[in-house]
Amino acid sequence: MSVRQQFASDNYAGICPEAWQAMQQANAGSLPAYGEDEWTVRAADAFRTLFDTDCEVFFVFNGTAANSLALASLCQSYNSVICSPFAHVETDECGAPEFFSNGSKLLAARTDSAKLRPQDVRTLATCRTDIHYPKPRAVTITQPTETGELYTLEEIRALSATCRELGLRLHMDGSRFANACAALGCSPADMTWKAGVDVLCFGGTKNGMAVGEAILFFDRAMAEGFDYRCKQAGQLASKMRFLSAPWVGLLESGAWLRNGAHGNACATRLADAIKDVPGLELMFPVQANALFLRASEKVFTALRERGWRFYTFIGGGARFMFAWDADPARVDELAADIVACSA
Ligand SMILES: *Cc1c(COP(=O)(O)O)cnc(C)c1O
């Protein structure tokens, strides 16, 4: 079955060879269940090596669970979590963060940007101090954002300084964390614990795995009871090795970073090809593996007629996402069709 490649979502991609090979190796023979196997130990160690710190590592099935359980572990039910109005936790997790925290309310900042600024956090965290308001306890940022933009290290440090001052913990939704590392050319440590991030959800699915996200607690005390939280939420894989082995394949080979860099390069390739076409506009700077195109409905209809699939759920623009397997020749076909449809 061969279908022409689409760029509607980075989740359209299959499993990358490094992850697949590790799964195949983990499939040989029988091994202990529930994470007591050597693959799970090795994957957690690979994260500790990559992040250059003795963090706690957990593996769950998807990003919604990773974000929700991580945020729940930072809050009491009467607490609140400050986020961007574009945040996946706010718009695309069906209330799971509130559900798994028994009610910790998400507070979306009043901003038009997917990037939170320190003043956005400060405004929401200090506007009320009375008993009637859900007490802010955590901030979540997405790196790169849902709009494909990056926080610089300085911006992350400034946010974490504000968090510390206000007694807030900082969570990072890194469903595309590899893309951010590749784009900024910085180490995973620099982008996270060295910049004041307390908990990271590191996306494996969008990085070339079949399924799976890792949750890293840089302060081990914050991870207390998290294993039980995962089990209660239905996120403890009995055959854990199939969630952990692909991470060994990705991290030990360096494929995680190569995959991220490739997706980014394809987004830049498309941006370069279409950025000067009259009538088209890039809605956000192309900084990672996403491109958002503003164009007329006529252009979108023509693109769809040529067989292209894309979503328009953010601001009415067309979203194109590039994964580890994006074929540059197919990116060029998309660019040519965008140019032709705009003429
Ligand atoms: C894809 C994505 C997730 C994870 O989504 P799941 O479908 O639950 O795996 C989390 N955050 C962001 C920003 C995403 O794009």
The ligand as an SDF file (V2000), in Angstrom:
LIG
                    3D

 15 15  0  0  0  0  0  0  0  0999 V2000
    0.9370   15.8800   19.6860 C   0  0  0  0  0  0  0  0  0  0  0  0
    1.0340   16.7470   20.8750 C   0  0  0  0  0  0  0  0  0  0  0  0
    0.9140   16.2200   22.1650 C   0  0  0  0  0  0  0  0  0  0  0  0
    0.5710   14.7650   22.4280 C   0  0  0  0  0  0  0  0  0  0  0  0
   -0.6570   14.3780   21.9140 O   0  0  0  0  0  0  0  0  0  0  0  0
   -1.2400   12.9010   22.0700 P   0  0  0  0  0  0  0  0  0  0  0  0
   -2.1620   12.7610   20.9020 O   0  0  0  0  0  0  0  0  0  0  0  0
   -1.9360   12.8290   23.3630 O   0  0  0  0  0  0  0  0  0  0  0  0
   -0.0710   11.9580   22.0340 O   0  0  0  0  0  0  0  0  0  0  0  0
    1.1340   17.0570   23.2380 C   0  0  0  0  0  0  0  0  0  0  0  0
    1.4340   18.3590   23.0700 N   0  0  0  0  0  0  0  0  0  0  0  0
    1.5470   18.9040   21.8440 C   0  0  0  0  0  0  0  0  0  0  0  0
    1.9180   20.3430   21.7090 C   0  0  0  0  0  0  0  0  0  0  0  0
    1.3340   18.1230   20.7060 C   0  0  0  0  0  0  0  0  0  0  0  0
    1.4380   18.6680   19.4920 O   0  0  0  0  0  0  0  0  0  0  0  0
  1  2  1  0
  2  3  1  0
  2 14  2  0
  3  4  1  0
  3 10  2  0
  4  5  1  0
  5  6  1  0
  6  7  2  0
  6  8  1  0
  6  9  1  0
 10 11  1  0
 11 12  2  0
 12 13  1  0
 12 14  1  0
 14 15  1  0
M  END
$$$$
